[in-house]
Amino acid sequence: MEQQSSSPFRLDGRKALITGGGSGLGFAMASALAAAGARVVLVGRNAEKLARAVRCLDEQGAAAEWISADLTDAEACAAVIDQSEAQSGAVDILVNNAGIQHRAPAMEFHPDDWNRVLDTNLAAPFRMMQRAARTMSARGGGKIINTISVLADLGRPTVAPYSTAKAGLKMLTRALAVEWGPLNIQVNGIAPGYFATEMNTVLAEDPVFSGWLESRTPMRRWGRPEEVGPAAVFLAAPASDFVTGHVLFVDGGLTAAI
């Protein structure tokens, strides 16, 4: 890939595709990438939410578009990459952010729910990376960022399949960084701590959990979605051209604390 700007943190002339980009951390990362000069493509299942997010980015002067797709459909993953490249050119940056949570005691977890969590949080990102890497390698390189989680490292009750999927995605990030390093494709991850997003509404509204989290986190608070955006910019930009196989924890020190 050719550097498009004299600044190592600029993304002018590059295009980023963000799954789960219509809200929460995905939208925060999309906003930050757009502010750094990238054209952004938001991908998700909810067309109304995606259109609303794109209008918001348009109002900020960003170049943005959206594609609605169910990424648990294996064929849809390839189709999203192909459609995006046909509409507005090559995908230089892939952000695998789409994910779901399903909380239940492990002994009561239904196999269908287990499969759905693993498929959305692990299998779909692999399929997206597989397709994107084929086109990136043909053009000389690219950037892939996977949204992992502190739960890849920390055990918590009722989220066994989510933790399993995120731990798998963490290892997949490292494995593909090694395999695709010679192709000049950098594969990295961001592991957010607890952010007050839609996925965490139940936890944020629980005073017992919030009290535990704030006492357990050295920064003594929940994360704000906009605080994850700069991490994505770094991992998408030329500044990180010699960084691959790394997982950047944005968690207020949660995983560093005993």
Buried (B, 14 or more C-beta within 10 A) or exposed (E): BEBBBEBEBBBEBBBBBBBBBBBBBBBBBBBBBBBBBBBBBBBBBEEEBBBBBBEBBEEEEBBBBBBBBEBBBEEBBBBBBEBBBEEEEBBBBBBBBBBBBBBBEEEEBEEEBBEBBBBBBBBBBBBBBEBBBEBBBEEEBBBBBBBBBBBBBBEEEBBBBBBBBBBBBBEBBBEBBEEBEEBBBBBBBBBBBBBBBEBBEEBBEEEEBBEEBBEBBEEEEBBEBBBBBBBBBBBBBBBBBEBBBBBBBBBBEBBEEE
